[in-house]
Amino acid sequence: EGKVNDIKSSTVELYRCADKYQLDDLRLQAEMALMSSISIDNGAEILLLSDQHHSKDLKQRVIQFIVNNLKAVTTTDGWHKYVSCVPELVTEVIQATTQE
């Protein structure tokens, strides 16, 4: 009960819906799947998503990934599409680069 198969294919939409309808178990499953699927190409989108949905754990994980792959992530189309227009997020990433 409460299990989702093949969560990866529609994780972002699933996460949004689970959050919207307050389906906490499903949201957590989707969040875990997102954490394990962060990549150079989707990092910016996941950062914006985590910010919009107030997911502290996911946001922390994706910011750490971005910091570790800063040059690669910040040159993607996704960075320019999802993050560069949100100064607060850019600031958070920059601040994270100075933390050990």
N, C-alpha and C positions, 0 to 999 in steps of 0.2 A: 504494500500500500504506500502511496505517495512517492513512487519511483518513476523516473523518466528515463526512457531509453534513447540513445543517440542525442544526448543533450547538446553536443557541440554544434550541430548544424544550425540551430536557431537560438543560441544561448542569449544573445543580446535582447531579442524580442521577448523571450521567455522571462528574462530577468526584469525587464520593464513591466511586463504584465503581472508577474508575481509581486513586485513592489506595489504596483497600483492597487491590486486587489488584496494586499496584505496577506499573501500566502507565504508565511515565513519559512516553512520547510523548503518550499520550491525556490524561494529567493536564495536561501542559503546554498542549495544545490547548484543553482545557476551561478552564484557568486564564486563558489569553489571551482566550477568549470572554467569561468572566466579567468580566475587567478592562474590556472594551469595552462591557459591558452594565450597568455600575453606574448606578443611578438613585436618585432620592429614595425611591421605594417599596421597592426591594430592597437598598439600601445596608446596612441593619442585618443582614439575613439573610446577605449576602455577608461582612460583617465577622465574624460568628459562625462562618461556614463556614471562613474563612481562619484563624481562631484555632484551631478544632478540628483542622484539618488541617495546622497549622504551616506555612502558606504565607506567608513573609515578604514577598515581592513583592506578592502580592495584598492582603495586609493593609495594607501601606504605601499602596498605591494607593487602597483603599477608605477608609482613615482620612483621607487627603488630601481625597477627595471629600466625606466627611462634614464635615470642618472647613470646607470651602468652602461647604457648604450646611447648616450646623449647625441653624439654626432649623427648616428644612423637614424634615430627616431625623429630628430628635429629637421631632417631633410626630406621626410616623407610627405606625400600629398595629404595624408591624414593629419599630420601635425598642423599644416597650414589650414586645413579645412575645419578641424575640431578644436584646436587649442590656441593657436597664435592670436586669435581674436578674443581670447578670454584672459586679460592681463593677470587676474588673480591666480590662475592656474600656472601661467608662465612663471610668475613670482614664486609660487610654491616649489616648482621644479628647481629653479635657480637656488632658492634657499636650501633645498635638500642636497644640492651639490657641495655645500660647505659643511654639512654635518658628517661627522665620522660615526 
